[in-house]
Amino acid sequence: MRFPVATAAVALVLATLPVTAQAAPSGCVWTPTALPMHDGIKRERVVGMSPDGSVAVGDGTEDGTLETRLRGLLWFGSTLVEMPNGGWGDTVDNGPNDVNNSGVVAGYTYDNDNGLSRPYRYRDGHYEWLPVPAGLDGIATDINEAGDIAGWLLDSRGVTSTILWRAGQPSVIIGAGQPIGLDDAGRVVTDQGLIWSPDGSTRTIKQRRDAKPRKYANGRVIGQTRAGREELVEWNLDGVVTRVLPGGRLAEGINGSGVVAGSYQEPGGKSGWAIWSGGSVQFIDGYAGGITENGIAFGENVIAGVSRAVVFHCR
């Protein structure tokens, strides 16, 4: 079994200071820029990016598919660095998922021989293994600026639960399901619609329009309908629906100013990956799996027959 990278659930078809969330300017065009490619790797993708857009994290494979060993990659601007082997063998995947402005990574390894996954915090070339209750597997998916990491646990029955590894404090098991986002206030939102705050209080998203929450960032939750309607739904932290995006089919990311990445179906027309910004929606050339707080989308795009890690700027 191969665990999916949470921030890049997509089919094969395809700095240093806090920043204020920015919406893309109206009238601009979302344009992909390929990041440097590692020698010997035939497919790369960005699966996470720091809020200020200074560091990207992703993975690559040697044969151009996701069925061979994943290698962890970091881009510091235009500089590509392969994450080191942590002493594991060739059967182990390295699946980084998210990175903060300080370059600290949340991710996991998966051993294809024994089926075990281990969550980690990575910084400055070193892996810190995050504690997991006995008998469970773990995946780290999100990290905030304090170094808190959200992830999920998996038991032998296939049941998942959300966990928060707090920096310098004991971990907390929050509830059923998987996290869809973690903010700098330490709040975690799960795919079950639970909003958890560090004081232990919780709220529940109102499941209107038969919609499932999928991604969370800085006060905004985005999801999609499950009943044949093609629309995305946004909730606030009170769990109330605040926006509906007609034509949306899959939500892949949102930032604090409401820019959304996902897939879109035109009425009676074409469908594809798109970005919603400034009251309009625009198809993009490639796949965007998320959007930073300063308005950089990230993902992958096929260029000259090769799947490349890309970032999208609206210019």
VOPAGU-2260 file (C-alpha; in pm, 1 decimal, decimal comma):
REM VOPAGU-2260
SITE   aa  ch    i         X         Y         Z
SITE  MET   A    0       0,0       0,0       0,0
SITE  ARG   A    1     125,6     348,8     -80,1
SITE  PHE   A    2       2,0     639,9     127,2
SITE  PRO   A    3    -106,7     942,1     -76,8
SITE  VAL   A    4      66,8    1273,9     -32,8
SITE  ALA   A    5    -216,6    1470,9     117,6
SITE  THR   A    6    -148,3    1802,1     -48,6
SITE  ALA   A    7    -122,4    1645,0    -400,5
SITE  ALA   A    8    -418,5    1415,7    -435,5
SITE  VAL   A    9    -430,6    1437,6    -812,0
SITE  ALA   A   10    -440,1    1187,2   -1096,7
SITE  LEU   A   11    -144,0    1152,5   -1329,6
SITE  VAL   A   12    -326,1    1341,8   -1604,3
SITE  LEU   A   13    -299,9    1630,3   -1470,8
SITE  ALA   A   14    1171,3    3390,2     356,7
SITE  THR   A   15    1173,1    3524,8     674,3
SITE  LEU   A   16     905,2    3779,2     766,4
SITE  PRO   A   17     531,9    3716,0     817,2
SITE  VAL   A   18     327,8    3815,0     514,7
SITE  THR   A   19     -25,0    3940,3     466,8
SITE  ALA   A   20    -254,3    3726,7     253,1
SITE  GLN   A   21    -290,7    3874,9     -92,4
SITE  ALA   A   22    -547,3    3820,8    -365,2
SITE  ALA   A   23    -423,3    3810,6    -722,4
SITE  PRO   A   24    -477,6    4134,6    -914,9
SITE  SER   A   25    -771,6    4135,3   -1151,4
SITE  GLY   A   26    -696,0    4092,5   -1519,3
SITE  CYS   A   27    -374,4    3897,0   -1465,8
SITE  VAL   A   28    -294,8    3555,4   -1613,3
SITE  TRP   A   29    -186,1    3259,1   -1402,6
SITE  THR   A   30     137,9    3140,0   -1562,3
SITE  PRO   A   31     342,2    2832,4   -1460,4
SITE  THR   A   32     717,0    2849,6   -1404,6
SITE  ALA   A   33     910,1    2522,6   -1390,4
SITE  LEU   A   34    1143,7    2474,2   -1096,1
SITE  PRO   A   35    1490,1    2320,1   -1139,3
SITE  MET   A   36    1483,6    1945,0   -1198,9
SITE  HIS   A   37    1704,0    1690,9   -1022,8
SITE  ASP   A   38    1935,7    1477,6   -1237,2
SITE  GLY   A   39    1804,1    1123,4   -1268,9
SITE  ILE   A   40    1446,8    1210,6   -1172,7
SITE  LYS   A   41    1180,2    1196,3   -1441,6
SITE  ARG   A   42     879,7    1326,5   -1253,4
SITE  GLU   A   43     868,1    1602,0    -992,9
SITE  ARG   A   44     590,4    1794,6    -821,5
SITE  VAL   A   45     548,9    2057,0    -551,6
SITE  VAL   A   46     320,4    1935,3    -273,0
SITE  GLY   A   47     365,9    2216,0     -20,9
SITE  MET   A   48     502,3    2568,4       4,9
SITE  SER   A   49     586,2    2806,9     287,0
SITE  PRO   A   50     330,5    3084,6     347,2
SITE  ASP   A   51     573,8    3348,9     219,3
SITE  GLY   A   52     656,0    3146,5     -93,6
SITE  SER   A   53    1028,5    3126,5     -18,0
SITE  VAL   A   54    1053,1    2747,5      21,6
SITE  ALA   A   55     880,6    2471,9    -175,2
SITE  VAL   A   56     872,6    2104,1     -85,8
SITE  GLY   A   57     788,9    1812,1    -308,8
SITE  ASP   A   58     889,8    1471,4    -432,5
SITE  GLY   A   59    1020,2    1298,0    -741,2
SITE  THR   A   60    1055,0     951,5    -889,9
SITE  GLU   A   61    1312,5     802,5   -1122,3
SITE  ASP   A   62    1081,3     638,4   -1376,1
SITE  GLY   A   63     819,7     910,9   -1419,8
SITE  THR   A   64     543,9     736,2   -1221,9
SITE  LEU   A   65     441,9     734,4    -856,9
SITE  GLU   A   66     485,6     357,4    -832,2
SITE  THR   A   67     858,3     370,0    -758,1
SITE  ARG   A   68    1047,0     510,9    -461,3
SITE  LEU   A   69     962,9     871,4    -372,8
SITE  ARG   A   70    1255,5    1105,6    -307,1
SITE  GLY   A   71    1202,9    1420,1     -99,5
SITE  LEU   A   72    1294,2    1753,6    -258,8
SITE  LEU   A   73    1328,6    2112,6    -135,8
SITE  TRP   A   74    1350,1    2429,4    -343,4
SITE  PHE   A   75    1491,5    2740,2    -175,9
SITE  GLY   A   76    1398,7    2989,0    -444,0
SITE  SER   A   77    1570,0    2849,6    -753,6
SITE  THR   A   78    1805,3    2622,0    -558,3
SITE  LEU   A   79    1705,6    2253,4    -552,6
SITE  VAL   A   80    1819,2    2033,7    -262,6
SITE  GLU   A   81    1741,5    1663,1    -230,9
SITE  MET   A   82    1646,6    1564,0     122,7
SITE  PRO   A   83    1901,3    1310,0     248,9
SITE  ASN   A   84    1843,0     941,5     302,4
SITE  GLY   A   85    1777,2     899,5     672,8
SITE  GLY   A   86    1945,2     561,2     694,2
SITE  TRP   A   87    1663,5     367,7     530,0
SITE  GLY   A   88    1685,0     131,7     232,9
SITE  ASP   A   89    1574,7     156,3    -127,8
SITE  THR   A   90    1224,9      26,5     -48,2
SITE  VAL   A   91    1136,4     335,1     158,5
SITE  ASP   A   92     944,7     633,3      18,6
SITE  ASN   A   93    1019,0     982,0     151,0
SITE  GLY   A   94     698,5    1186,1     146,3
SITE  PRO   A   95     743,0    1547,4     258,1
SITE  ASN   A   96     407,4    1723,5     276,9
SITE  ASP   A   97     448,0    2080,1     405,3
SITE  VAL   A   98     711,0    2338,8     497,6
SITE  ASN   A   99     709,6    2661,8     698,3
SITE  ASN   A  100     891,5    2991,0     642,5
SITE  SER   A  101    1190,7    2862,8     841,2
SITE  GLY   A  102    1232,9    2564,2     609,8
SITE  VAL   A  103    1112,0    2306,6     863,5
SITE  VAL   A  104     933,8    2018,6     690,0
SITE  ALA   A  105     649,2    1790,9     800,0
SITE  GLY   A  106     638,4    1455,3     625,9
SITE  TYR   A  107     661,7    1079,5     655,4
SITE  THR   A  108     841,6     772,3     530,9
SITE  TYR   A  109     670,1     459,2     405,7
SITE  ASP   A  110     842,9     121,1     388,0
SITE  ASN   A  111     705,0     -78,2      96,9
SITE  ASP   A  112     848,6    -401,4     242,5
SITE  ASN   A  113     677,5    -397,9     581,5
SITE  GLY   A  114     398,3    -145,9     518,6
SITE  LEU   A  115     500,9      82,3     804,7
SITE  SER   A  116     483,6     461,6     792,7
SITE  ARG   A  117     665,4     701,7    1026,1
SITE  PRO   A  118     596,2    1075,4    1062,5
SITE  TYR   A  119     883,0    1320,3    1093,4
SITE  ARG   A  120     989,1    1679,1    1144,1
SITE  TYR   A  121    1286,6    1767,4     922,5
SITE  ARG   A  122    1521,5    2061,7     960,5
SITE  ASP   A  123    1876,9    2141,9     853,5
SITE  GLY   A  124    1944,7    1795,6     714,9
SITE  HIS   A  125    1816,0    1602,3    1016,2
SITE  TYR   A  126    1499,5    1397,2    1073,6
SITE  GLU   A  127    1315,4    1401,5    1406,7
SITE  TRP   A  128    1078,4    1107,1    1435,9
SITE  LEU   A  129     744,1    1208,3    1583,9
SITE  PRO   A  130     597,2     983,5    1855,4
SITE  VAL   A  131     315,5     750,4    1753,9
SITE  PRO   A  132     107,8     529,2    1988,4
SITE  ALA   A  133     206,2     162,9    1981,0
SITE  GLY   A  134      53,7     -35,9    1697,6
SITE  LEU   A  135     -33,7     267,3    1483,6
SITE  ASP   A  136     112,9     421,9    1170,3
SITE  GLY   A  137     146,9     797,7    1134,8
SITE  ILE   A  138     153,2    1061,2     860,4
SITE  ALA   A  139     254,1    1426,4     918,4
SITE  THR   A  140      71,1    1660,9     681,1
SITE  ASP   A  141      81,1    2025,1     798,9
SITE  ILE   A  142     318,7    2254,4     988,4
SITE  ASN   A  143     278,6    2609,0    1121,9
SITE  GLU   A  144     533,0    2878,6    1205,4
SITE  ALA   A  145     563,0    2764,1    1567,5
SITE  GLY   A  146     662,9    2417,8    1447,2
SITE  ASP   A  147     338,1    2248,5    1550,0
SITE  ILE   A  148     259,7    1959,8    1316,7
SITE  ALA   A  149     -79,1    1810,4    1233,8
SITE  GLY   A  150    -118,6    1463,2    1092,2
SITE  TRP   A  151    -310,9    1143,1    1118,8
SITE  LEU   A  152    -281,5     797,6    1269,3
SITE  LEU   A  153    -391,5     470,4    1113,0
SITE  ASP   A  154    -482,1     152,1    1299,2
SITE  SER   A  155    -491,0    -207,0    1175,1
SITE  ARG   A  156    -860,4    -174,1    1081,5
SITE  GLY   A  157    -791,8     122,0     852,7
SITE  VAL   A  158    -947,6     374,4    1094,1
SITE  THR   A  159    -782,1     717,3    1099,5
SITE  SER   A  160    -760,1     979,3    1373,7
SITE  THR   A  161    -619,5    1332,4    1371,7
SITE  ILE   A  162    -318,6    1414,0    1588,9
SITE  LEU   A  163    -135,6    1737,5    1669,2
SITE  TRP   A  164     233,1    1715,4    1758,6
SITE  ARG   A  165     282,0    2042,4    1945,8
SITE  ALA   A  166     629,0    2193,4    1948,0
SITE  GLY   A  167     777,2    2144,5    2294,6
SITE  GLN   A  168     451,8    2004,7    2436,2
SITE  PRO   A  169     277,3    1667,1    2450,3
SITE  SER   A  170      87,5    1558,6    2141,1
SITE  VAL   A  171    -292,8    1566,1    2133,2
SITE  ILE   A  172    -526,9    1324,2    1956,9
SITE  ILE   A  173    -804,8    1549,8    1832,8
SITE  GLY   A  174   -1067,4    1318,2    1688,2
SITE  ALA   A  175   -1167,1    1096,6    1399,4
SITE  GLY   A  176   -1053,3    1149,5    1043,1
SITE  GLN   A  177    -763,1    1344,7     895,2
SITE  PRO   A  178    -653,4    1709,9     923,2
SITE  ILE   A  179    -720,3    1943,1     632,1
SITE  GLY   A  180    -524,8    2235,3     772,2
SITE  LEU   A  181    -341,8    2392,5    1066,0
SITE  ASP   A  182    -299,4    2765,0    1130,8
SITE  ASP   A  183     -52,9    2974,0    1330,0
SITE  ALA   A  184    -301,4    3006,1    1616,3
SITE  GLY   A  185    -274,7    2628,6    1657,3
SITE  ARG   A  186    -624,7    2556,8    1527,8
SITE  VAL   A  187    -678,8    2230,8    1340,5
SITE  VAL   A  188    -967,8    2151,8    1106,2
SITE  THR   A  189   -1047,6    1791,7    1012,2
SITE  ASP   A  190   -1217,2    1633,1     714,3
SITE  GLN   A  191   -1500,1    1537,3     948,7
SITE  GLY   A  192   -1587,1    1905,5     990,7
SITE  LEU   A  193   -1436,8    1947,1    1338,4
SITE  ILE   A  194   -1267,9    2278,2    1425,1
SITE  TRP   A  195   -1031,5    2227,1    1721,2
SITE  SER   A  196    -873,0    2513,7    1916,8
SITE  PRO   A  197    -567,7    2496,3    2147,5
SITE  ASP   A  198    -783,1    2560,5    2455,7
SITE  GLY   A  199    -954,6    2229,3    2382,0
SITE  SER   A  200   -1279,8    2380,5    2257,6
SITE  THR   A  201   -1436,3    2253,9    1935,4
SITE  ARG   A  202   -1692,1    2361,6    1679,6
SITE  THR   A  203   -1852,8    2169,4    1398,0
SITE  ILE   A  204   -1896,8    2282,6    1040,2
SITE  LYS   A  205   -2257,0    2289,5     927,1
SITE  GLN   A  206   -2271,8    2023,9     655,6
SITE  ARG   A  207   -2494,6    2216,4     415,7
SITE  ARG   A  208   -2534,2    2128,1      49,2
SITE  ASP   A  209   -2403,9    1778,6     115,1
SITE  ALA   A  210   -2053,4    1925,5     102,3
SITE  LYS   A  211   -1736,8    1777,0     246,4
SITE  PRO   A  212   -1462,5    2001,2     390,9
SITE  ARG   A  213   -1133,1    1944,8     211,0
SITE  LYS   A  214    -880,3    2224,4     282,3
SITE  TYR   A  215    -832,5    2487,9     554,1
SITE  ALA   A  216    -616,7    2801,0     579,0
SITE  ASN   A  217    -631,5    3103,9     809,4
SITE  GLY   A  218    -999,5    3117,6     890,7
SITE  ARG   A  219   -1132,4    2971,1     565,8
SITE  VAL   A  220   -1248,2    2615,9     498,4
SITE  ILE   A  221   -1315,4    2502,4     141,5
SITE  GLY   A  222   -1481,8    2183,4      23,6
SITE  GLN   A  223   -1692,6    2038,8    -252,4
SITE  THR   A  224   -2037,2    1888,7    -287,4
SITE  ARG   A  225   -2096,9    1515,6    -300,5
SITE  ALA   A  226   -2444,3    1500,8    -450,6
SITE  GLY   A  227   -2387,6    1569,7    -818,7
SITE  ARG   A  228   -2386,8    1947,3    -783,9
SITE  GLU   A  229   -2070,8    2099,0    -923,1
SITE  GLU   A  230   -1984,3    2370,5    -675,8
SITE  LEU   A  231   -1731,3    2445,6    -406,4
SITE  VAL   A  232   -1846,3    2559,2     -62,9
SITE  GLU   A  233   -1660,6    2782,5     183,7
SITE  TRP   A  234   -1717,4    2799,6     559,7
SITE  ASN   A  235   -1583,6    3033,5     827,3
SITE  LEU   A  236   -1455,3    2929,7    1170,6
SITE  ASP   A  237   -1806,9    2955,6    1309,8
SITE  GLY   A  238   -1888,7    2664,4    1079,7
SITE  VAL   A  239   -2120,7    2878,3     865,4
SITE  VAL   A  240   -2129,7    2871,4     484,2
SITE  THR   A  241   -1997,3    3204,0     352,3
SITE  ARG   A  242   -1948,5    3141,4     -19,9
SITE  VAL   A  243   -2047,0    2902,6    -298,4
SITE  LEU   A  244   -1840,9    2870,9    -618,3
SITE  PRO   A  245   -2056,9    2727,2    -898,7
SITE  GLY   A  246   -1881,1    2487,6   -1133,1
SITE  GLY   A  247   -1623,2    2381,2    -876,7
SITE  ARG   A  248   -1561,7    2007,7    -874,2
SITE  LEU   A  249   -1265,0    1954,0    -641,9
SITE  ALA   A  250   -1106,7    2186,9    -386,1
SITE  GLU   A  251    -727,7    2159,4    -365,1
SITE  GLY   A  252    -628,0    2470,8    -173,2
SITE  ILE   A  253    -727,8    2807,8     -30,2
SITE  ASN   A  254    -544,5    3098,9     129,8
SITE  GLY   A  255    -647,3    3357,4     386,3
SITE  SER   A  256    -770,2    3604,3     125,8
SITE  GLY   A  257    -995,0    3346,3     -39,8
SITE  VAL   A  258    -793,8    3253,4    -349,2
SITE  VAL   A  259    -889,1    2893,7    -433,2
SITE  ALA   A  260    -717,6    2623,6    -638,5
SITE  GLY   A  261    -918,6    2330,1    -769,8
SITE  SER   A  262   -1094,8    2183,7   -1069,0
SITE  TYR   A  263   -1371,3    2363,4   -1257,3
SITE  GLN   A  264   -1645,8    2270,5   -1502,6
SITE  GLU   A  265   -1774,4    2542,4   -1734,6
SITE  PRO   A  266   -2152,4    2534,8   -1787,4
SITE  GLY   A  267   -2189,1    2305,5   -2085,9
SITE  GLY   A  268   -1821,9    2346,8   -2164,2
SITE  LYS   A  269   -1474,5    2227,4   -2081,4
SITE  SER   A  270   -1335,7    2127,2   -1745,4
SITE  GLY   A  271    -988,6    2144,1   -1597,5
SITE  TRP   A  272    -769,2    2276,2   -1318,9
SITE  ALA   A  273    -838,5    2636,8   -1229,3
SITE  ILE   A  274    -786,2    2917,6    -980,8
SITE  TRP   A  275   -1060,8    3139,5    -837,3
SITE  SER   A  276    -945,0    3491,9    -751,7
SITE  GLY   A  277   -1092,0    3841,0    -740,5
SITE  GLY   A  278   -1443,3    3723,6    -824,6
SITE  SER   A  279   -1344,4    3529,7   -1136,6
SITE  VAL   A  280   -1219,0    3182,3   -1226,3
SITE  GLN   A  281    -938,9    3106,2   -1471,4
SITE  PHE   A  282    -820,3    2776,8   -1620,0
SITE  ILE   A  283    -449,4    2709,6   -1575,5
SITE  ASP   A  284    -190,4    2517,5   -1773,3
SITE  GLY   A  285    -113,1    2239,6   -1526,4
SITE  TYR   A  286    -225,3    2133,0   -1180,3
SITE  ALA   A  287    -224,5    2354,2    -869,7
SITE  GLY   A  288    -243,9    2169,4    -539,2
SITE  GLY   A  289    -236,8    2473,4    -316,1
SITE  ILE   A  290    -189,7    2849,0    -281,5
SITE  THR   A  291      42,2    3042,7     -49,6
SITE  GLU   A  292     -56,7    3339,6     163,5
SITE  ASN   A  293     116,5    3576,6     -77,8
SITE  GLY   A  294     -66,1    3434,3    -378,0
SITE  ILE   A  295     169,2    3177,9    -534,2
SITE  ALA   A  296       4,4    2857,3    -653,9
SITE  PHE   A  297     208,0    2537,1    -674,5
SITE  GLY   A  298     184,8    2191,0    -824,8
SITE  GLU   A  299     297,3    2025,8   -1146,6
SITE  ASN   A  300     273,6    2058,2   -1523,0
SITE  VAL   A  301     373,5    1839,7   -1816,5
SITE  ILE   A  302     642,8    2018,8   -2017,9
SITE  ALA   A  303     791,7    1849,4   -2325,7
SITE  GLY   A  304     643,6    1521,3   -2208,5
SITE  VAL   A  305     793,7    1540,8   -1858,8
SITE  SER   A  306     599,7    1616,3   -1540,3
SITE  ARG   A  307     775,2    1915,0   -1380,0
SITE  ALA   A  308     741,5    2084,8   -1043,9
SITE  VAL   A  309     595,6    2430,1   -1105,2
SITE  VAL   A  310     477,7    2745,3    -934,3
SITE  PHE   A  311     209,2    2974,9   -1075,6
SITE  HIS   A  312     216,6    3354,6   -1054,4
SITE  CYS   A  313     -65,1    3579,7   -1167,9
SITE  ARG   A  314      94,9    3848,5   -1384,5
